[in-house]
Amino acid sequence: MTPEGESISPQDWRLGVWRSFLTAHARVNDLLANDLATQAQLPLPWYDVLVQLAEAPERRLRMAQLADNVLLSRSGLSRLVDRLAKEGLVSREPYPGDARGTYTVLTREGLARLRAATPVHLAGVEALWLSRFSDDELRSLGAMLDRVVQAASADRVTAGRSGPERAGSPPD
């Protein structure tokens, strides 16, 4: 770590680690997205939303929670959910007691598409990521990434952000 008040140099070797992380993430994501699109006819962002809903209680989430889980803005997620609903993969249901709020609910068709796509996605994750590390390396990497996620989550709350958009944005 740099001492307090010192800026990091663009030549610092640690930035190379950061760039490698970003490059690995982008390339693996691109390959996973291509596999899902060509083998399961399902875009990766769609798959992500369907997974989040499948893992949620009653296979439903409020839009704000879903946006935070998939790391999209509420407006971006709203457009995506509209497309998923048009395809019959999700539905929207009113949130009891809040006329402005809605649930996004996984439909039977959405669950079927998710189940069909999951083997493709898991095979890609295994081949492109998991197989590159030993179990001990994965545990260490998981712990390190969890530390970053926790710190960034705390920083978002401190900065007045509860999700991808600023607090105080319109409700879902």
MDTraj code that builds the backbone (N, CA, C; nanometers):
import mdtraj as md
import numpy as np

residues = "MET THR PRO GLU GLY GLU SER ILE SER PRO GLN ASP TRP ARG LEU GLY VAL TRP ARG SER PHE LEU THR ALA HIS ALA ARG VAL ASN ASP LEU LEU ALA ASN ASP LEU ALA THR GLN ALA GLN LEU PRO LEU PRO TRP TYR ASP VAL LEU VAL GLN LEU ALA GLU ALA PRO GLU ARG ARG LEU ARG MET ALA GLN LEU ALA ASP ASN VAL LEU LEU SER ARG SER GLY LEU SER ARG LEU VAL ASP ARG LEU ALA LYS GLU GLY LEU VAL SER ARG GLU PRO TYR PRO GLY ASP ALA ARG GLY THR TYR THR VAL LEU THR ARG GLU GLY LEU ALA ARG LEU ARG ALA ALA THR PRO VAL HIS LEU ALA GLY VAL GLU ALA LEU TRP LEU SER ARG PHE SER ASP ASP GLU LEU ARG SER LEU GLY ALA MET LEU ASP ARG VAL VAL GLN ALA ALA SER ALA ASP ARG VAL THR ALA GLY ARG SER GLY PRO GLU ARG ALA GLY SER PRO PRO ASP".split()
xyz = np.array([
    [0.0843, -0.1182, 0.0000],
    [0.0000, 0.0000, 0.0000],
    [0.0882, 0.1238, 0.0000],
    [0.0369, 0.2285, -0.0586],
    [0.1114, 0.3539, -0.0573],
    [0.0852, 0.4253, 0.0739],
    [0.1879, 0.4939, 0.1258],
    [0.1656, 0.5708, 0.2487],
    [0.0562, 0.6750, 0.2274],
    [-0.0134, 0.7077, 0.3352],
    [-0.1234, 0.8051, 0.3300],
    [-0.0765, 0.9328, 0.2625],
    [-0.1565, 0.9808, 0.1679],
    [-0.1269, 1.1062, 0.1011],
    [-0.0436, 1.0913, -0.0250],
    [0.0201, 0.9765, -0.0458],
    [0.0986, 0.9561, -0.1673],
    [0.0105, 0.8966, -0.2756],
    [0.0313, 0.9445, -0.3976],
    [-0.0451, 0.8868, -0.5079],
    [0.0325, 0.7695, -0.5669],
    [-0.0413, 0.6807, -0.6290],
    [0.0208, 0.5639, -0.6896],
    [0.0780, 0.6041, -0.8255],
    [0.1927, 0.5523, -0.8582],
    [0.2579, 0.5812, -0.9850],
    [0.1976, 0.4939, -1.0949],
    [0.1810, 0.5490, -1.2147],
    [0.1304, 0.4669, -1.3253],
    [0.2211, 0.3479, -1.3580],
    [0.3459, 0.3533, -1.3127],
    [0.4388, 0.2436, -1.3379],
    [0.4387, 0.1390, -1.2260],
    [0.3620, 0.1611, -1.1223],
    [0.3572, 0.0679, -1.0094],
    [0.3154, -0.0701, -1.0599],
    [0.3912, -0.1721, -1.0259],
    [0.3637, -0.3087, -1.0715],
    [0.2247, -0.3562, -1.0306],
    [0.1736, -0.3010, -0.9216],
    [0.0418, -0.3437, -0.8740],
    [-0.0688, -0.3061, -0.9714],
    [-0.0488, -0.1985, -1.0458],
    [-0.1476, -0.1623, -1.1476],
    [-0.1533, -0.2671, -1.2584],
    [-0.0422, -0.3355, -1.2807],
    [-0.0416, -0.4458, -1.3770],
    [-0.1326, -0.5586, -1.3317],
    [-0.1357, -0.5830, -1.2011],
    [-0.2268, -0.6843, -1.1464],
    [-0.3706, -0.6405, -1.1702],
    [-0.3992, -0.5151, -1.1449],
    [-0.5335, -0.4608, -1.1668],
    [-0.5733, -0.4752, -1.3136],
    [-0.4826, -0.4375, -1.4042],
    [-0.5130, -0.4477, -1.5473],
    [-0.5342, -0.5933, -1.5889],
    [-0.4542, -0.6832, -1.5341],
    [-0.4725, -0.8257, -1.5649],
    [-0.6085, -0.8747, -1.5176],
    [-0.6497, -0.8305, -1.3993],
    [-0.7821, -0.8673, -1.3482],
    [-0.8911, -0.8177, -1.4432],
    [-0.8825, -0.6904, -1.4835],
    [-0.9830, -0.6337, -1.5742],
    [-0.9851, -0.7067, -1.7083],
    [-0.8669, -0.7354, -1.7620],
    [-0.8582, -0.8052, -1.8903],
    [-0.9140, -0.9463, -1.8798],
    [-0.8773, -1.0168, -1.7733],
    [-0.9287, -1.1530, -1.7539],
    [-1.0804, -1.1515, -1.7437],
    [-1.1340, -1.0597, -1.6652],
    [-1.2793, -1.0501, -1.6494],
    [-1.3469, -1.0243, -1.7841],
    [-1.2960, -0.9281, -1.8592],
    [-1.3572, -0.8926, -1.9874],
    [-1.3501, -1.0086, -2.0865],
    [-1.2353, -1.0731, -2.0955],
    [-1.2213, -1.1816, -2.1939],
    [-1.3042, -1.3031, -2.1565],
    [-1.3023, -1.3401, -2.0295],
    [-1.3827, -1.4549, -1.9863],
    [-1.5310, -1.4239, -2.0053],
    [-1.5736, -1.3040, -1.9675],
    [-1.7144, -1.2659, -1.9860],
    [-1.7544, -1.2716, -2.1332],
    [-1.6677, -1.2219, -2.2214],
    [-1.6973, -1.2261, -2.3649],
    [-1.7143, -1.3696, -2.4136],
    [-1.6265, -1.4586, -2.3698],
    [-1.6355, -1.5987, -2.4113],
    [-1.7596, -1.6660, -2.3542],
    [-1.7901, -1.6380, -2.2278],
    [-1.9113, -1.6938, -2.1673],
    [-2.0359, -1.6425, -2.2391],
    [-2.0365, -1.5139, -2.2714],
    [-2.1504, -1.4552, -2.3424],
    [-2.1668, -1.5190, -2.4799],
    [-2.0562, -1.5400, -2.5495],
    [-2.0623, -1.6027, -2.6814],
    [-2.1159, -1.7456, -2.6715],
    [-2.0675, -1.8214, -2.5733],
    [-2.1164, -1.9589, -2.5543],
    [-2.2667, -1.9610, -2.5307],
    [-2.3143, -1.8753, -2.4412],
    [-2.4581, -1.8721, -2.4120],
    [-2.5391, -1.8303, -2.5348],
    [-2.4901, -1.7315, -2.6074],
    [-2.5638, -1.6826, -2.7243],
    [-2.5698, -1.7881, -2.8344],
    [-2.4584, -1.8555, -2.8599],
    [-2.4550, -1.9503, -2.9711],
    [-2.5118, -2.0872, -2.9348],
    [-2.4899, -2.1315, -2.8120],
    [-2.5327, -2.2666, -2.7749],
    [-2.6675, -2.2711, -2.7044],
    [-2.7063, -2.1630, -2.6402],
    [-2.8328, -2.1628, -2.5649],
    [-2.9271, -2.0511, -2.6096],
    [-2.8838, -1.9697, -2.7070],
    [-2.9644, -1.8588, -2.7585],
    [-3.0162, -1.7699, -2.6451],
    [-2.9261, -1.7414, -2.5520],
    [-2.9620, -1.6589, -2.4370],
    [-2.8477, -1.5614, -2.4089],
    [-2.8721, -1.4313, -2.4181],
    [-2.7666, -1.3349, -2.3851],
    [-2.7255, -1.3464, -2.2376],
    [-2.5985, -1.3208, -2.2101],
    [-2.5471, -1.3311, -2.0735],
    [-2.6235, -1.2436, -1.9742],
    [-2.6566, -1.1178, -2.0052],
    [-2.7341, -1.0394, -1.9075],
    [-2.8710, -1.1020, -1.8773],
    [-2.9322, -1.1642, -1.9757],
    [-3.0596, -1.2327, -1.9527],
    [-3.0378, -1.3490, -1.8568],
    [-2.9325, -1.4263, -1.8835],
    [-2.9005, -1.5401, -1.7973],
    [-2.8808, -1.4928, -1.6536],
    [-2.8085, -1.3834, -1.6362],
    [-2.7814, -1.3304, -1.5025],
    [-2.9110, -1.2965, -1.4297],
    [-3.0031, -1.2289, -1.4977],
    [-3.1314, -1.1943, -1.4356],
    [-3.2086, -1.3210, -1.3995],
    [-3.2130, -1.4175, -1.4898],
    [-3.2869, -1.5411, -1.4628],
    [-3.2273, -1.6167, -1.3441],
    [-3.0942, -1.6192, -1.3329],
    [-3.0291, -1.6846, -1.2183],
    [-3.0676, -1.6143, -1.0885],
    [-3.0599, -1.4812, -1.0879],
    [-3.0937, -1.4065, -0.9663],
    [-3.2365, -1.4361, -0.9219],
    [-3.3278, -1.4414, -1.0169],
    [-3.4676, -1.4695, -0.9831],
    [-3.4860, -1.6140, -0.9379],
    [-3.4182, -1.7074, -1.0018],
    [-3.4306, -1.8487, -0.9641],
    [-3.3816, -1.8727, -0.8221],
    [-3.2823, -1.7961, -0.7794],
    [-3.2251, -1.8141, -0.6456],
    [-3.2996, -1.7355, -0.5383],
    [-3.3902, -1.6492, -0.5779],
    [-3.4637, -1.5640, -0.4828],
    [-3.5823, -1.6402, -0.4231],
    [-3.6218, -1.6019, -0.3011],
    [-3.7424, -1.6618, -0.2423],
    [-3.8624, -1.6410, -0.3355],
    [-3.9368, -1.7442, -0.3556],
    [-4.0551, -1.7415, -0.4426],
    [-4.0221, -1.6997, -0.5857],
    [-3.8939, -1.7056, -0.6219],
    [-3.8474, -1.6715, -0.7570],
    [-3.8924, -1.5326, -0.8004],
    [-3.8827, -1.4379, -0.7066],
    [-3.9238, -1.3001, -0.7342],
    [-3.8348, -1.2042, -0.6564],
    [-3.8126, -1.0868, -0.7158],
    [-3.7370, -0.9802, -0.6502],
    [-3.7974, -0.8459, -0.6881],
    [-3.7849, -0.7512, -0.5960],
    [-3.8184, -0.6121, -0.6299],
    [-3.7134, -0.5625, -0.7278],
    [-3.7541, -0.4711, -0.8111],
    [-3.6642, -0.4204, -0.9148],
    [-3.5357, -0.3613, -0.8566],
    [-3.5452, -0.2889, -0.7459],
    [-3.4259, -0.2280, -0.6860],
    [-3.3260, -0.3347, -0.6428],
    [-3.3742, -0.4417, -0.5806],
    [-3.2855, -0.5495, -0.5370],
    [-3.2263, -0.6218, -0.6575],
    [-3.3073, -0.6462, -0.7577],
    [-3.2586, -0.7123, -0.8784],
    [-3.1526, -0.6271, -0.9475],
    [-3.1743, -0.4964, -0.9538],
    [-3.0761, -0.4059, -1.0153],
    [-2.9433, -0.4117, -0.9410],
    [-2.9478, -0.4148, -0.8100],
    [-2.8253, -0.4227, -0.7312],
    [-2.7561, -0.5568, -0.7524],
    [-2.8333, -0.6636, -0.7583],
    [-2.7760, -0.7974, -0.7748],
    [-2.7079, -0.8154, -0.9099],
    [-2.7652, -0.7588, -1.0150],
    [-2.7079, -0.7772, -1.1484],
    [-2.6196, -0.6602, -1.1908],
    [-2.6042, -0.5631, -1.1042],
    [-2.5149, -0.4495, -1.1269],
    [-2.5543, -0.3666, -1.2485],
    [-2.6837, -0.3468, -1.2644],
    [-2.7353, -0.2585, -1.3684],
    [-2.8061, -0.1412, -1.3033],
    [-2.8148, -0.0317, -1.3768],
    [-2.8973, 0.0787, -1.3289],
    [-3.0428, 0.0342, -1.3338],
    [-3.1262, 0.1019, -1.2588],
    [-3.2687, 0.0658, -1.2610],
    [-3.3278, 0.0856, -1.3995],
    [-3.2876, 0.1915, -1.4681],
    [-3.3426, 0.2140, -1.6025],
    [-3.2938, 0.1067, -1.6996],
    [-3.1671, 0.0686, -1.6899],
    [-3.1152, -0.0386, -1.7752],
    [-3.1832, -0.1708, -1.7469],
    [-3.2043, -0.1989, -1.6193],
    [-3.2725, -0.3225, -1.5830],
    [-3.4172, -0.3194, -1.6284],
    [-3.4821, -0.2050, -1.6174],
    [-3.6219, -0.1946, -1.6589],
    [-3.6371, -0.2302, -1.8067],
    [-3.5462, -0.1802, -1.8896],
    [-3.5499, -0.2137, -2.0328],
    [-3.5249, -0.3628, -2.0544],
    [-3.4304, -0.4189, -1.9804],
    [-3.4004, -0.5617, -1.9928],
    [-3.5198, -0.6461, -1.9483],
    [-3.5804, -0.6103, -1.8371],
    [-3.6974, -0.6840, -1.7880],
    [-3.8128, -0.6727, -1.8875],
    [-3.8278, -0.5579, -1.9511],
    [-3.9307, -0.5441, -2.0547],
    [-3.9080, -0.6457, -2.1669],
    [-3.7830, -0.6614, -2.2097],
    [-3.7523, -0.7584, -2.3160],
    [-3.7774, -0.9013, -2.2685],
    [-3.7365, -0.9309, -2.1447],
    [-3.7596, -1.0649, -2.0895],
    [-3.9089, -1.0941, -2.0770],
    [-3.9863, -0.9945, -2.0374],
    [-4.1316, -1.0125, -2.0250],
    [-4.1942, -1.0353, -2.1624],
    [-4.1476, -0.9624, -2.2614],
    [-4.1990, -0.9793, -2.3978],
    [-4.1737, -1.1215, -2.4479],
    [-4.0622, -1.1811, -2.4051],
    [-4.0287, -1.3188, -2.4428],
    [-4.0981, -1.4220, -2.3542],
    [-4.1679, -1.3757, -2.2503],
    [-4.2385, -1.4670, -2.1610],
    [-4.1508, -1.5324, -2.0555],
    [-4.0299, -1.4786, -2.0344],
    [-3.9359, -1.5382, -1.9392],
    [-3.9551, -1.4859, -1.7973],
    [-4.0105, -1.3666, -1.7846],
    [-4.0427, -1.3081, -1.6542],
    [-4.1781, -1.2392, -1.6654],
    [-4.2346, -1.2093, -1.5510],
    [-4.3551, -1.1263, -1.5466],
    [-4.3339, -1.0210, -1.4395],
    [-4.4156, -0.9190, -1.4456],
    [-4.4133, -0.8149, -1.3422],
    [-4.5409, -0.8274, -1.2614],
    [-4.5250, -0.8157, -1.1308],
    [-4.6404, -0.8193, -1.0413],
    [-4.6323, -0.7003, -0.9474],
    [-4.7468, -0.6440, -0.9103],
    [-4.7453, -0.5303, -0.8178],
    [-4.6924, -0.5714, -0.6813],
    [-4.6253, -0.4774, -0.6186],
    [-4.5756, -0.4984, -0.4828],
    [-4.6861, -0.4566, -0.3867],
    [-4.7307, -0.5468, -0.2995],
    [-4.8417, -0.5136, -0.2078],
    [-4.8103, -0.3910, -0.1220],
    [-4.9041, -0.2989, -0.1187],
    [-4.8892, -0.1818, -0.0333],
    [-4.8084, -0.0693, -0.0933],
    [-4.7583, -0.0856, -0.2159],
    [-4.6790, 0.0190, -0.2795],
    [-4.7151, 0.0215, -0.4277],
    [-4.8018, 0.1124, -0.4650],
    [-4.8509, 0.1179, -0.6028],
    [-4.7394, 0.1438, -0.7037],
    [-4.6279, 0.2033, -0.6590],
    [-4.5182, 0.2334, -0.7510],
    [-4.4208, 0.1173, -0.7654],
    [-4.4224, 0.0238, -0.6722],
    [-4.3252, -0.0844, -0.6733],
    [-4.3754, -0.2080, -0.7454],
    [-4.2812, -0.2816, -0.8037],
    [-4.3167, -0.4069, -0.8698],
    [-4.2157, -0.5156, -0.8360],
    [-4.2644, -0.6366, -0.8445],
    [-4.1782, -0.7538, -0.8411],
    [-4.1494, -0.7958, -0.9847],
    [-4.0323, -0.8492, -1.0068],
    [-4.0046, -0.9227, -1.1296],
    [-4.0053, -1.0689, -1.0901],
    [-4.0828, -1.1492, -1.1622],
    [-4.1065, -1.2887, -1.1256],
    [-4.0617, -1.3789, -1.2401],
    [-3.9881, -1.4831, -1.2073],
    [-3.9453, -1.5823, -1.3051],
    [-4.0648, -1.6688, -1.3450],
    [-4.0889, -1.6820, -1.4744],
    [-4.1988, -1.7654, -1.5229],
    [-4.1498, -1.9090, -1.5441],
    [-4.2430, -1.9982, -1.5708],
    [-4.2052, -2.1372, -1.6012],
    [-4.1162, -2.1431, -1.7250],
    [-4.1518, -2.0640, -1.8254],
    [-4.0706, -2.0592, -1.9475],
    [-3.9306, -2.0057, -1.9167],
    [-3.9217, -1.9045, -1.8314],
    [-3.7919, -1.8517, -1.7922],
    [-3.7085, -1.9550, -1.7195],
    [-3.7715, -2.0296, -1.6312],
    [-3.7004, -2.1349, -1.5584],
    [-3.6540, -2.2440, -1.6542],
    [-3.7370, -2.2792, -1.7506],
    [-3.6986, -2.3812, -1.8489],
    [-3.5793, -2.3346, -1.9322],
    [-3.5814, -2.2085, -1.9756],
    [-3.4685, -2.1551, -2.0537],
    [-3.3419, -2.1496, -1.9696],
    [-3.3567, -2.1117, -1.8427],
    [-3.2419, -2.1088, -1.7525],
    [-3.1838, -2.2485, -1.7360],
    [-3.2689, -2.3460, -1.7120],
    [-3.2215, -2.4842, -1.6945],
    [-3.1514, -2.5358, -1.8196],
    [-3.1990, -2.4979, -1.9361],
    [-3.1351, -2.5401, -2.0606],
    [-2.9992, -2.4727, -2.0803],
    [-2.9864, -2.3487, -2.0362],
    [-2.8634, -2.2723, -2.0561],
    [-2.7576, -2.3001, -1.9501],
    [-2.7989, -2.3425, -1.8328],
    [-2.7047, -2.3580, -1.7214],
    [-2.5894, -2.4536, -1.7513],
    [-2.6107, -2.5704, -1.8114],
    [-2.4951, -2.6567, -1.8411],
    [-2.3924, -2.5896, -1.9324],
    [-2.4388, -2.5103, -2.0276],
    [-2.3481, -2.4373, -2.1167],
    [-2.2649, -2.3386, -2.0354],
    [-2.3317, -2.2626, -1.9502],
    [-2.2618, -2.1616, -1.8701],
    [-2.1626, -2.2263, -1.7726],
    [-2.2071, -2.3293, -1.7032],
    [-2.1189, -2.3941, -1.6056],
    [-1.9981, -2.4582, -1.6726],
    [-2.0167, -2.5165, -1.7910],
    [-1.9029, -2.5737, -1.8639],
    [-1.8026, -2.4642, -1.8994],
    [-1.8530, -2.3480, -1.9389],
    [-1.7642, -2.2364, -1.9701],
    [-1.6902, -2.1849, -1.8479],
    [-1.7606, -2.1711, -1.7365],
    [-1.6967, -2.1251, -1.6126],
    [-1.5876, -2.2236, -1.5705],
    [-1.6172, -2.3518, -1.5806],
    [-1.5181, -2.4545, -1.5447],
    [-1.3961, -2.4456, -1.6356],
    [-1.4186, -2.4404, -1.7663],
    [-1.3078, -2.4412, -1.8617],
    [-1.2260, -2.3125, -1.8590],
    [-1.2930, -2.2002, -1.8461],
    [-1.2253, -2.0711, -1.8591],
    [-1.1726, -2.0151, -1.7276],
    [-1.2253, -2.0606, -1.6153],
    [-1.1892, -2.0005, -1.4873],
    [-1.1470, -2.1041, -1.3843],
    [-1.2399, -2.1897, -1.3444],
    [-1.2140, -2.2809, -1.2326],
    [-1.0970, -2.3749, -1.2589],
    [-1.0841, -2.4240, -1.3813],
    [-0.9773, -2.5197, -1.4125],
    [-0.8390, -2.4560, -1.4114],
    [-0.8326, -2.3261, -1.4067],
    [-0.7035, -2.2547, -1.4090],
    [-0.6387, -2.2438, -1.2709],
    [-0.7142, -2.2807, -1.1671],
    [-0.6669, -2.2632, -1.0303],
    [-0.6831, -2.3921, -0.9509],
    [-0.5960, -2.4086, -0.8528],
    [-0.6141, -2.5180, -0.7568],
    [-0.7250, -2.4784, -0.6594],
    [-0.7737, -2.5752, -0.5831],
    [-0.8762, -2.5441, -0.4829],
    [-0.8254, -2.4418, -0.3820],
    [-0.6993, -2.4561, -0.3393],
    [-0.6432, -2.3600, -0.2437],
    [-0.6362, -2.2197, -0.3045],
    [-0.5968, -2.2107, -0.4315],
    [-0.5916, -2.0802, -0.4974],
    [-0.7312, -2.0193, -0.5081],
    [-0.8299, -2.1020, -0.5398],
    [-0.9667, -2.0510, -0.5490],
    [-1.0168, -2.0010, -0.4142],
    [-0.9854, -2.0739, -0.3079],
    [-1.0260, -2.0280, -0.1738],
    [-0.9602, -1.8936, -0.1408],
    [-0.8313, -1.8824, -0.1693],
    [-0.7596, -1.7566, -0.1428],
    [-0.8147, -1.6432, -0.2282],
    [-0.8342, -1.6701, -0.3556],
    [-0.8879, -1.5684, -0.4450],
    [-1.0279, -1.5274, -0.4012],
    [-1.1095, -1.6241, -0.3634],
    [-1.2443, -1.5942, -0.3146],
    [-1.2411, -1.5042, -0.1929],
    [-1.1515, -1.5332, -0.0998],
    [-1.1400, -1.4513, 0.0213],
    [-1.0942, -1.3094, -0.0133],
    [-0.9988, -1.2981, -0.1051],
    [-0.9506, -1.1655, -0.1443],
    [-1.0601, -1.0855, -0.2144],
    [-1.1315, -1.1490, -0.3059],
    [-1.2380, -1.0783, -0.3769],
    [-1.3523, -1.0422, -0.2831],
    [-1.3844, -1.1294, -0.1881],
    [-1.4874, -1.0974, -0.0884],
    [-1.4492, -0.9730, -0.0088],
    [-1.3206, -0.9605, 0.0231],
    [-1.2733, -0.8437, 0.0978],
    [-1.2946, -0.7156, 0.0167],
    [-1.2666, -0.7218, -0.1119],
    [-1.2866, -0.6059, -0.1987],
    [-1.4355, -0.5732, -0.2098],
    [-1.5186, -0.6757, -0.2291],
    [-1.6636, -0.6545, -0.2411],
    [-1.7187, -0.5914, -0.1141],
    [-1.6778, -0.6420, 0.0015],
    [-1.7272, -0.5869, 0.1283],
    [-1.6853, -0.4417, 0.1458],
    [-1.5605, -0.4120, 0.1157],
    [-1.5126, -0.2741, 0.1298],
    [-1.5843, -0.1816, 0.0315],
    [-1.6000, -0.2266, -0.0924],
    [-1.6680, -0.1438, -0.1922],
    [-1.8149, -0.1253, -0.1561],
    [-1.8774, -0.2277, -0.1014],
    [-2.0176, -0.2156, -0.0590],
    [-2.0305, -0.1143, 0.0531],
    [-1.9395, -0.1183, 0.1486],
    [-1.9414, -0.0218, 0.2589],
    [-1.9163, 0.1189, 0.2064],
    [-1.8245, 0.1321, 0.1109],
    [-1.7958, 0.2630, 0.0523],
    [-1.9167, 0.3177, -0.0229],
    [-1.9932, 0.2309, -0.0889],
    [-2.1137, 0.2756, -0.1605],
    [-2.2154, 0.3313, -0.0631],
    [-2.2338, 0.2639, 0.0496],
    [-2.3293, 0.3109, 0.1501],
    [-2.2826, 0.4445, 0.2057],
    [-2.1542, 0.4555, 0.2364],
    [-2.0983, 0.5799, 0.2889],
    [-2.1143, 0.6937, 0.1887],
    [-2.1012, 0.6619, 0.0603],
    [-2.1123, 0.7644, -0.0442],
    [-2.2570, 0.7940, -0.0810],
    [-2.3516, 0.7300, -0.0117],
    [-2.4922, 0.7562, -0.0393],
    [-2.5480, 0.6752, -0.1529],
    [-2.4852, 0.5621, -0.1827],
    [-2.5338, 0.4748, -0.2893],
    [-2.5752, 0.3432, -0.2273],
    [-2.6958, 0.3005, -0.2594],
    [-2.7414, 0.1712, -0.2099],
    [-2.7407, 0.0675, -0.3201],
    [-2.7276, 0.1096, -0.4405],
    [-2.7278, 0.0206, -0.5561],
    [-2.6548, 0.0899, -0.6682],
    [-2.6773, 0.0487, -0.7925],
    [-2.6065, 0.1106, -0.9030],
    [-2.6406, 0.2574, -0.9233],
    [-2.7531, 0.3048, -0.8704],
    [-2.7881, 0.4461, -0.8830],
    [-2.7804, 0.5127, -0.7461],
    [-2.7764, 0.6419, -0.7459],
    [-2.7686, 0.7165, -0.6207],
    [-2.8954, 0.7002, -0.5394],
    [-2.8785, 0.7030, -0.4084],
    [-2.9949, 0.6995, -0.3195],
    [-3.0829, 0.8189, -0.3521],
    [-3.2115, 0.8016, -0.3372],
    [-3.3035, 0.9094, -0.3670],
    [-3.3558, 0.9053, -0.5087],
    [-3.3074, 0.8091, -0.5896],
    [-3.3620, 0.7958, -0.7242],
    [-3.5027, 0.7400, -0.7148],
    [-3.5800, 0.7519, -0.8206],
    [-3.7195, 0.7077, -0.8129],
    [-3.7303, 0.5608, -0.7739],
    [-3.8368, 0.5236, -0.7031],
    [-3.8540, 0.3843, -0.6642],
    [-3.8811, 0.2982, -0.7856],
    [-3.8684, 0.1659, -0.7670],
    [-3.8919, 0.0756, -0.8798],
    [-4.0345, 0.0621, -0.9133],
])
top = md.Topology()
chain = top.add_chain()
for i, resn in enumerate(residues, 1):
    res = top.add_residue(resn, chain, resSeq=i)
    for name in ("N", "CA", "C"):
        top.add_atom(name, md.element.get_by_symbol(name[0]), res)
traj = md.Trajectory(xyz[None], top)
